[in-house]
């Protein structure tokens, strides 16, 4: 009887769905990062600011990346090994990925001079923040490694996770550098927009941290350390990540803002998007002249002309053909590379992204 009373909180935790448990975990982690083990009371103001930064920037997205850690771990481990501690650690690692995403986005918004993010003003656009947001983004990044050290230091997978997060951060930053160099604002040069360049940017800037990182984290937590298994997973997940970004580019132009929650600006922003790269592959020299005159311009008539051009080139049809081919390719990759890994790890991801409209 006494045990039942003591374990009341544990029982409640077990009754929560993964998304509910994930949301509940965030508050606990913020408290851990901002209140525990304070050796210097003089830091109170800075730690209060950290709390505000984390609450504003980290939890507002769809949380697919973070939730994929616990989702993947459920597929990789038998239920008997999914102890409460293991599940709590998976929730924590999931939030570390969401923090990595927040760190990238806070910096990205400054570089892109963005105005809104997730339906609210970008952090640097808030009164009194400005370029101090650069240091704030560093604080979010550092918080990842404080959490990993506090909660995973004694685990056999600790060093694997450290190396994985470090390497993934470096790859994403290389992808961002390539993206910035390929489409500098006010320098319209469509000759830089090749499919090869586009795919490299996507692989490094998006696919590694959005797709490989969550699954690789769960694999290490499940004791799957072999390079061969990780390379096999990488093959499949990077293909998925590429499709995800191409889909995102398509929705930027053709999605319904009421559904997607954002108004697309890739044309105005001179983005090296799949649509412009694909259009360049199939258009006539005359059409290219129109594109060069209108792409990367802010005025509505230029944007409208680019969209007319896309429609004339039947970009929605080309995209839907690509989507079907990508899905078939993915099925083959899963059959080929996931011999020792449960296919459900990859199929669960695929279900979320193929045919999505936001």
The 8 nearest C-alpha neighbors of each residue, nearest first, counted from 0:
[[1, 3, 2, 4, 5, 6, 7, 10],
 [0, 2, 4, 3, 5, 6, 7, 8],
 [3, 1, 5, 0, 4, 6, 7, 9],
 [2, 4, 6, 0, 1, 5, 7, 10],
 [3, 5, 1, 7, 2, 6, 0, 8],
 [6, 4, 2, 3, 7, 1, 8, 9],
 [5, 7, 9, 3, 4, 8, 2, 10],
 [6, 8, 10, 4, 9, 5, 3, 11],
 [7, 9, 11, 10, 6, 12, 5, 13],
 [8, 10, 6, 12, 7, 11, 13, 83],
 [11, 9, 13, 7, 12, 8, 6, 14],
 [10, 12, 8, 14, 13, 9, 7, 15],
 [13, 11, 9, 10, 14, 15, 8, 20],
 [12, 14, 10, 11, 15, 9, 83, 16],
 [13, 15, 11, 12, 10, 16, 9, 20],
 [16, 14, 12, 20, 13, 19, 17, 11],
 [15, 17, 19, 18, 20, 14, 13, 21],
 [16, 18, 20, 19, 21, 15, 66, 69],
 [19, 17, 21, 20, 16, 22, 66, 15],
 [20, 18, 16, 22, 21, 17, 15, 23],
 [21, 19, 17, 23, 22, 18, 15, 16],
 [20, 22, 18, 24, 19, 23, 90, 17],
 [23, 21, 19, 24, 25, 20, 18, 26],
 [24, 22, 20, 21, 25, 26, 19, 27],
 [25, 23, 21, 27, 22, 26, 20, 28],
 [26, 24, 28, 27, 22, 23, 29, 21],
 [27, 25, 29, 28, 24, 23, 30, 22],
 [26, 28, 30, 24, 25, 29, 31, 23],
 [29, 27, 31, 25, 30, 26, 32, 24],
 [28, 30, 32, 26, 31, 27, 33, 25],
 [31, 29, 27, 33, 28, 34, 32, 26],
 [30, 32, 28, 29, 35, 33, 34, 27],
 [33, 31, 29, 30, 34, 28, 35, 142],
 [32, 34, 46, 30, 31, 29, 50, 35],
 [35, 33, 30, 31, 32, 37, 36, 46],
 [36, 34, 31, 37, 33, 32, 30, 38],
 [37, 35, 38, 34, 31, 33, 39, 32],
 [38, 36, 39, 35, 34, 40, 42, 33],
 [37, 39, 36, 40, 42, 41, 35, 34],
 [38, 40, 41, 37, 42, 43, 36, 46],
 [39, 41, 42, 43, 38, 37, 44, 46],
 [40, 42, 39, 43, 44, 45, 38, 37],
 [43, 41, 40, 45, 44, 39, 46, 37],
 [42, 44, 46, 45, 41, 40, 47, 39],
 [45, 43, 47, 46, 42, 48, 41, 49],
 [46, 44, 48, 42, 47, 43, 49, 41],
 [45, 47, 49, 43, 48, 33, 44, 42],
 [48, 46, 50, 44, 49, 45, 43, 51],
 [47, 49, 51, 45, 46, 50, 52, 44],
 [50, 48, 46, 52, 47, 51, 53, 45],
 [49, 51, 47, 53, 48, 52, 54, 46],
 [50, 52, 48, 54, 49, 53, 55, 47],
 [53, 51, 49, 55, 50, 54, 56, 48],
 [54, 52, 50, 57, 56, 55, 51, 49],
 [53, 55, 51, 52, 56, 57, 50, 58],
 [56, 54, 52, 53, 51, 57, 58, 59],
 [57, 55, 53, 54, 101, 52, 58, 59],
 [56, 58, 101, 53, 98, 59, 54, 97],
 [59, 57, 60, 56, 54, 55, 62, 97],
 [58, 60, 57, 117, 56, 61, 55, 62],
 [61, 59, 62, 58, 117, 57, 63, 97],
 [60, 62, 63, 59, 64, 58, 65, 66],
 [63, 61, 60, 65, 64, 66, 97, 58],
 [64, 62, 66, 61, 65, 67, 60, 209],
 [65, 63, 67, 62, 66, 209, 213, 96],
 [93, 64, 66, 67, 62, 94, 63, 97],
 [65, 67, 63, 68, 64, 69, 93, 62],
 [66, 68, 70, 64, 65, 69, 71, 213],
 [69, 67, 213, 71, 217, 66, 70, 93],
 [68, 70, 72, 89, 71, 67, 66, 73],
 [71, 69, 67, 73, 68, 72, 66, 74],
 [72, 70, 74, 68, 73, 69, 344, 67],
 [71, 73, 75, 69, 217, 74, 70, 76],
 [72, 74, 70, 71, 75, 76, 69, 77],
 [73, 75, 71, 72, 76, 344, 341, 70],
 [76, 74, 72, 73, 71, 221, 77, 341],
 [77, 75, 73, 74, 72, 80, 221, 78],
 [76, 78, 79, 80, 81, 75, 73, 74],
 [79, 77, 81, 80, 76, 73, 82, 74],
 [78, 80, 77, 81, 82, 76, 83, 73],
 [81, 79, 78, 82, 77, 76, 85, 221],
 [82, 80, 78, 79, 85, 86, 83, 76],
 [83, 81, 85, 84, 80, 86, 79, 78],
 [82, 84, 86, 85, 87, 81, 9, 13],
 [85, 83, 87, 82, 86, 88, 81, 89],
 [86, 84, 88, 82, 87, 83, 81, 89],
 [85, 87, 89, 83, 88, 84, 90, 82],
 [88, 86, 84, 90, 89, 85, 83, 91],
 [89, 87, 91, 85, 90, 86, 92, 84],
 [88, 90, 86, 92, 69, 91, 87, 68],
 [91, 89, 93, 87, 88, 92, 21, 86],
 [90, 92, 88, 94, 93, 89, 87, 95],
 [93, 91, 95, 89, 94, 90, 88, 96],
 [65, 94, 92, 90, 96, 91, 95, 68],
 [93, 95, 97, 91, 96, 92, 65, 98],
 [94, 96, 92, 98, 143, 93, 97, 99],
 [97, 95, 99, 93, 94, 98, 65, 100],
 [96, 98, 94, 100, 99, 95, 65, 101],
 [99, 97, 101, 95, 100, 96, 57, 94],
 [98, 100, 96, 102, 97, 101, 140, 95],
 [99, 101, 97, 103, 98, 102, 104, 96],
 [102, 100, 98, 104, 57, 99, 103, 56],
 [101, 103, 136, 99, 105, 100, 104, 139],
 [104, 102, 100, 106, 101, 105, 107, 99],
 [105, 103, 107, 101, 106, 102, 108, 100],
 [106, 104, 102, 108, 107, 103, 101, 136],
 [105, 107, 109, 104, 103, 108, 110, 102],
 [108, 106, 104, 110, 109, 105, 103, 111],
 [107, 109, 113, 111, 105, 106, 110, 112],
 [108, 110, 112, 106, 107, 111, 113, 105],
 [111, 109, 107, 108, 112, 106, 113, 179],
 [110, 112, 108, 113, 109, 107, 268, 106],
 [113, 111, 109, 110, 108, 114, 107, 124],
 [114, 112, 108, 111, 115, 109, 121, 116],
 [113, 115, 121, 120, 112, 124, 116, 108],
 [116, 114, 120, 121, 119, 113, 118, 117],
 [115, 117, 121, 118, 119, 120, 114, 113],
 [118, 116, 119, 59, 60, 115, 260, 261],
 [117, 119, 116, 115, 120, 260, 261, 121],
 [118, 120, 115, 116, 117, 121, 114, 122],
 [121, 119, 115, 114, 116, 124, 122, 125],
 [122, 120, 115, 124, 116, 123, 114, 119],
 [121, 123, 124, 125, 120, 105, 132, 128],
 [122, 124, 129, 132, 128, 125, 121, 130],
 [125, 123, 121, 122, 129, 120, 126, 128],
 [124, 126, 123, 122, 128, 127, 120, 121],
 [127, 125, 128, 124, 129, 123, 122, 120],
 [126, 128, 129, 125, 124, 123, 131, 130],
 [127, 129, 123, 131, 125, 126, 132, 130],
 [130, 128, 123, 131, 124, 132, 127, 125],
 [129, 131, 132, 133, 123, 128, 109, 134],
 [130, 132, 133, 129, 128, 134, 135, 123],
 [131, 133, 135, 130, 123, 134, 136, 129],
 [134, 132, 131, 136, 135, 130, 106, 137],
 [133, 135, 137, 136, 132, 131, 138, 130],
 [134, 136, 132, 138, 133, 137, 131, 139],
 [135, 137, 102, 139, 133, 134, 138, 132],
 [138, 136, 134, 140, 135, 139, 141, 133],
 [139, 137, 135, 141, 136, 140, 142, 134],
 [138, 140, 142, 136, 137, 141, 102, 98],
 [139, 141, 137, 142, 138, 143, 102, 99],
 [142, 140, 138, 143, 139, 144, 137, 145],
 [141, 143, 145, 139, 140, 144, 138, 146],
 [144, 142, 95, 141, 146, 145, 140, 147],
 [143, 145, 147, 146, 142, 141, 148, 140],
 [146, 144, 142, 148, 143, 147, 149, 141],
 [147, 145, 149, 143, 144, 148, 150, 142],
 [146, 148, 144, 151, 150, 145, 149, 143],
 [149, 147, 152, 145, 146, 151, 150, 144],
 [150, 148, 146, 147, 145, 151, 152, 144],
 [149, 151, 147, 148, 146, 152, 88, 153],
 [152, 150, 154, 147, 153, 157, 148, 149],
 [151, 153, 148, 154, 157, 150, 149, 147],
 [154, 152, 151, 155, 157, 150, 156, 148],
 [153, 155, 151, 156, 157, 152, 150, 220],
 [154, 156, 157, 153, 158, 222, 159, 152],
 [155, 157, 159, 154, 219, 158, 220, 160],
 [158, 156, 160, 154, 159, 151, 155, 152],
 [159, 157, 161, 160, 156, 162, 155, 152],
 [158, 160, 156, 162, 157, 161, 163, 219],
 [161, 159, 163, 157, 158, 162, 164, 156],
 [162, 160, 158, 164, 163, 159, 165, 157],
 [161, 163, 165, 159, 160, 164, 166, 158],
 [162, 164, 160, 166, 161, 165, 167, 159],
 [165, 163, 167, 161, 166, 162, 160, 168],
 [166, 164, 162, 168, 163, 167, 161, 169],
 [165, 167, 169, 163, 168, 164, 162, 170],
 [166, 168, 170, 164, 169, 165, 208, 163],
 [169, 167, 171, 165, 166, 170, 164, 172],
 [168, 170, 166, 172, 167, 171, 173, 165],
 [171, 169, 167, 173, 203, 172, 168, 166],
 [172, 170, 204, 174, 203, 168, 173, 169],
 [171, 173, 175, 169, 174, 170, 176, 168],
 [174, 172, 176, 170, 175, 171, 169, 177],
 [175, 173, 204, 203, 200, 171, 177, 172],
 [174, 176, 172, 178, 177, 173, 204, 179],
 [177, 175, 173, 179, 178, 174, 172, 180],
 [178, 176, 180, 174, 175, 179, 181, 200],
 [177, 179, 175, 181, 176, 180, 200, 174],
 [180, 178, 176, 177, 181, 182, 183, 175],
 [179, 181, 177, 178, 182, 183, 176, 175],
 [182, 180, 178, 179, 177, 191, 183, 271],
 [183, 181, 179, 180, 269, 270, 184, 178],
 [182, 184, 186, 179, 180, 181, 185, 187],
 [183, 185, 186, 182, 269, 268, 187, 295],
 [186, 184, 187, 183, 295, 269, 296, 182],
 [187, 185, 184, 183, 188, 182, 269, 295],
 [186, 188, 185, 189, 295, 269, 182, 291],
 [189, 187, 190, 191, 186, 182, 192, 291],
 [188, 190, 191, 192, 187, 291, 279, 193],
 [189, 191, 192, 188, 193, 279, 187, 276],
 [192, 190, 189, 193, 188, 181, 196, 182],
 [191, 193, 189, 190, 276, 271, 196, 194],
 [194, 192, 196, 195, 276, 191, 197, 190],
 [193, 195, 197, 196, 276, 198, 192, 277],
 [194, 196, 198, 193, 197, 199, 192, 200],
 [197, 195, 199, 193, 194, 198, 200, 192],
 [196, 198, 194, 200, 195, 199, 193, 201],
 [199, 197, 201, 195, 200, 196, 202, 194],
 [198, 200, 202, 196, 201, 197, 195, 203],
 [201, 199, 174, 197, 198, 203, 202, 204],
 [202, 200, 198, 204, 205, 199, 203, 241],
 [203, 201, 206, 199, 200, 204, 205, 198],
 [202, 204, 174, 171, 170, 200, 201, 205],
 [203, 205, 174, 171, 201, 175, 200, 202],
 [206, 204, 201, 203, 207, 209, 202, 208],
 [205, 207, 240, 202, 209, 237, 210, 208],
 [208, 206, 211, 209, 210, 205, 203, 212],
 [209, 207, 212, 206, 210, 167, 205, 211],
 [210, 208, 206, 207, 205, 64, 212, 211],
 [209, 211, 206, 236, 212, 207, 208, 240],
 [210, 212, 207, 214, 236, 215, 213, 233],
 [211, 213, 208, 215, 214, 210, 216, 207],
 [214, 212, 68, 216, 215, 211, 67, 210],
 [213, 215, 217, 216, 211, 212, 68, 71],
 [214, 216, 218, 212, 217, 213, 211, 219],
 [217, 215, 213, 219, 214, 218, 212, 220],
 [216, 218, 220, 214, 72, 68, 215, 219],
 [219, 217, 215, 221, 223, 220, 216, 214],
 [220, 218, 222, 223, 216, 221, 217, 224],
 [219, 221, 217, 218, 222, 156, 216, 223],
 [220, 222, 218, 219, 223, 217, 76, 75],
 [221, 223, 219, 220, 224, 218, 156, 155],
 [224, 222, 218, 219, 221, 225, 220, 228],
 [225, 223, 219, 222, 226, 218, 229, 228],
 [226, 224, 227, 228, 223, 229, 230, 222],
 [227, 225, 229, 228, 230, 224, 231, 223],
 [226, 228, 230, 225, 229, 231, 224, 232],
 [229, 227, 231, 225, 230, 226, 232, 223],
 [230, 228, 232, 226, 231, 227, 233, 225],
 [231, 229, 233, 227, 232, 228, 226, 234],
 [230, 232, 336, 228, 234, 229, 233, 227],
 [231, 233, 229, 235, 230, 234, 236, 228],
 [232, 234, 230, 236, 231, 235, 237, 211],
 [235, 233, 231, 232, 237, 236, 230, 238],
 [234, 236, 232, 238, 233, 237, 332, 333],
 [237, 235, 239, 233, 238, 210, 211, 234],
 [236, 238, 240, 239, 206, 234, 235, 233],
 [239, 237, 241, 236, 235, 240, 242, 234],
 [240, 238, 236, 242, 237, 241, 243, 235],
 [239, 241, 206, 237, 243, 242, 238, 210],
 [242, 240, 238, 244, 239, 243, 201, 237],
 [241, 243, 245, 239, 240, 244, 246, 238],
 [242, 244, 240, 246, 241, 245, 239, 247],
 [245, 243, 247, 246, 241, 242, 248, 240],
 [246, 244, 248, 242, 247, 243, 273, 249],
 [245, 247, 249, 243, 244, 248, 242, 250],
 [246, 248, 244, 250, 245, 249, 251, 243],
 [249, 247, 245, 251, 246, 250, 272, 273],
 [248, 250, 246, 247, 251, 252, 253, 245],
 [249, 251, 254, 253, 247, 252, 248, 246],
 [252, 250, 263, 248, 249, 254, 253, 247],
 [253, 251, 250, 249, 263, 254, 248, 265],
 [252, 254, 250, 249, 251, 255, 315, 263],
 [255, 253, 250, 251, 252, 256, 259, 356],
 [254, 256, 258, 257, 259, 253, 250, 356],
 [257, 255, 259, 261, 260, 258, 262, 254],
 [258, 256, 255, 260, 259, 261, 254, 262],
 [259, 257, 256, 255, 260, 357, 356, 254],
 [258, 260, 357, 256, 261, 257, 255, 254],
 [261, 259, 256, 258, 257, 262, 118, 357],
 [262, 260, 256, 259, 263, 257, 118, 117],
 [261, 263, 256, 264, 260, 251, 259, 255],
 [262, 264, 251, 252, 265, 261, 250, 256],
 [263, 265, 267, 266, 268, 262, 251, 252],
 [264, 266, 268, 270, 267, 263, 269, 251],
 [265, 267, 268, 269, 264, 295, 294, 270],
 [268, 266, 295, 297, 296, 264, 265, 269],
 [267, 269, 265, 270, 295, 266, 264, 184],
 [270, 268, 295, 266, 267, 182, 265, 294],
 [271, 269, 265, 272, 268, 182, 266, 295],
 [270, 272, 192, 182, 197, 269, 275, 273],
 [271, 273, 270, 274, 275, 248, 276, 265],
 [274, 272, 276, 275, 245, 277, 248, 271],
 [275, 273, 277, 272, 276, 278, 249, 248],
 [274, 276, 278, 277, 272, 273, 279, 271],
 [277, 275, 273, 279, 278, 274, 192, 193],
 [278, 276, 280, 274, 279, 275, 273, 281],
 [277, 279, 275, 280, 281, 276, 282, 274],
 [280, 278, 276, 277, 282, 281, 275, 287],
 [281, 279, 277, 278, 282, 276, 193, 194],
 [280, 282, 278, 279, 277, 283, 312, 276],
 [283, 281, 279, 278, 286, 280, 287, 284],
 [282, 284, 286, 285, 287, 281, 279, 288],
 [285, 283, 287, 286, 288, 282, 289, 279],
 [286, 284, 288, 287, 283, 289, 282, 290],
 [285, 287, 289, 283, 288, 284, 282, 290],
 [286, 288, 290, 284, 285, 289, 291, 283],
 [287, 289, 291, 285, 286, 290, 292, 284],
 [290, 288, 286, 292, 287, 291, 293, 285],
 [289, 291, 287, 293, 292, 288, 294, 305],
 [292, 290, 288, 289, 293, 294, 287, 189],
 [291, 293, 289, 290, 288, 294, 301, 296],
 [292, 294, 301, 290, 291, 296, 289, 295],
 [295, 293, 290, 296, 291, 266, 292, 269],
 [294, 296, 269, 267, 268, 266, 293, 297],
 [297, 295, 267, 294, 293, 298, 301, 302],
 [296, 298, 267, 299, 295, 302, 301, 268],
 [299, 297, 300, 301, 296, 302, 267, 303],
 [298, 300, 302, 301, 303, 297, 296, 304],
 [299, 301, 303, 302, 298, 304, 293, 297],
 [302, 300, 293, 304, 303, 299, 298, 296],
 [303, 301, 299, 305, 304, 300, 306, 266],
 [302, 304, 300, 306, 301, 305, 299, 307],
 [305, 303, 307, 301, 306, 302, 308, 300],
 [306, 304, 308, 302, 307, 303, 290, 309],
 [305, 307, 309, 303, 308, 304, 310, 302],
 [308, 306, 304, 310, 305, 309, 311, 303],
 [307, 309, 311, 305, 306, 310, 304, 312],
 [310, 308, 306, 312, 307, 314, 311, 313],
 [311, 309, 313, 307, 312, 308, 314, 306],
 [310, 312, 308, 313, 309, 307, 314, 306],
 [311, 313, 309, 310, 314, 308, 278, 282],
 [314, 312, 310, 311, 316, 315, 309, 317],
 [313, 315, 317, 316, 309, 312, 310, 318],
 [316, 314, 318, 317, 313, 319, 310, 249],
 [317, 315, 319, 318, 314, 313, 320, 321],
 [318, 316, 314, 320, 315, 319, 321, 313],
 [317, 319, 321, 315, 316, 320, 314, 322],
 [318, 320, 322, 316, 321, 317, 315, 323],
 [321, 319, 317, 323, 318, 322, 316, 324],
 [320, 322, 318, 324, 319, 323, 325, 317],
 [323, 321, 319, 325, 320, 324, 318, 326],
 [322, 324, 326, 320, 325, 321, 319, 327],
 [325, 323, 321, 327, 326, 322, 328, 320],
 [326, 324, 328, 322, 323, 327, 321, 329],
 [325, 327, 329, 323, 328, 324, 322, 330],
 [328, 326, 324, 330, 329, 325, 323, 331],
 [329, 327, 325, 331, 326, 330, 324, 332],
 [328, 330, 332, 326, 331, 327, 325, 333],
 [329, 331, 327, 333, 328, 332, 334, 326],
 [332, 330, 334, 328, 329, 333, 335, 327],
 [333, 331, 335, 329, 334, 330, 336, 235],
 [332, 334, 337, 330, 336, 335, 331, 329],
 [335, 333, 331, 332, 336, 337, 330, 338],
 [334, 336, 332, 333, 331, 337, 338, 330],
 [337, 335, 231, 333, 338, 332, 334, 232],
 [336, 338, 340, 333, 339, 334, 335, 342],
 [337, 339, 336, 340, 335, 334, 341, 333],
 [340, 338, 337, 341, 228, 336, 342, 231],
 [339, 341, 337, 338, 342, 75, 344, 228],
 [340, 342, 343, 344, 339, 74, 75, 337],
 [343, 341, 344, 345, 346, 340, 337, 333],
 [342, 344, 346, 345, 341, 347, 74, 348],
 [345, 343, 342, 71, 347, 346, 341, 74],
 [346, 344, 348, 343, 347, 342, 349, 333],
 [345, 347, 343, 349, 348, 344, 350, 342],
 [348, 346, 350, 345, 349, 343, 344, 351],
 [347, 349, 345, 346, 351, 350, 352, 344],
 [348, 350, 346, 352, 351, 347, 353, 345],
 [351, 349, 347, 348, 352, 353, 346, 354],
 [352, 350, 348, 349, 353, 347, 355, 354],
 [351, 353, 349, 355, 350, 354, 243, 348],
 [352, 354, 355, 349, 350, 351, 322, 326],
 [353, 355, 352, 356, 351, 350, 322, 246],
 [356, 354, 352, 353, 357, 351, 246, 350],
 [357, 355, 354, 254, 259, 258, 250, 255],
 [356, 259, 355, 258, 250, 254, 260, 247]]
